[in-house]
Amino acid sequence: MDIPLQLRQNLPVKLPNNATIAPEKLTKYLLVRQARGDKSAFLAKAGYTAANPEQLLHDLRSQVLSKEAILIGRTKFGELYEIRAPLTGPTGSALQICSIWMNEHLSGVTKFITLVPDRKK
């Protein structure tokens, strides 16, 4: 398989604008209190709640997916990318996040996996 130069050198790349962000990833995971690995309290600091999942969806596309991604690993399913970016919520507060995306080998689809607070910022 011919690997693009950007991937071999770990250069920043742009992920497709039409990457899949599953609504249930927001409504049943990120915006809902979890016993382990809860992210809802972090997102609530910027005004994201289960009452406005479409706002988070819109902001992930416009504020995060528009930034450059770095290849961070490969699995048998595809390449994993990281985008570190500020995410400004409905309250005007900005959160520093690290989002993870995957470009699947079989389907060729790029999809949102998760986000976490960016501890490196």
Protein Blocks (a to p, Z undefined) as FASTA:
>chain_A
ZZdfklmnopacdddfkbccdfklmmmmmmpccfbhpaklmmmmnopafklmmlmmmmmm
mmmmmpccddfbdcfkbccdddddddddfkopacdddddddddfklopacdfbdcddfkZ
Z
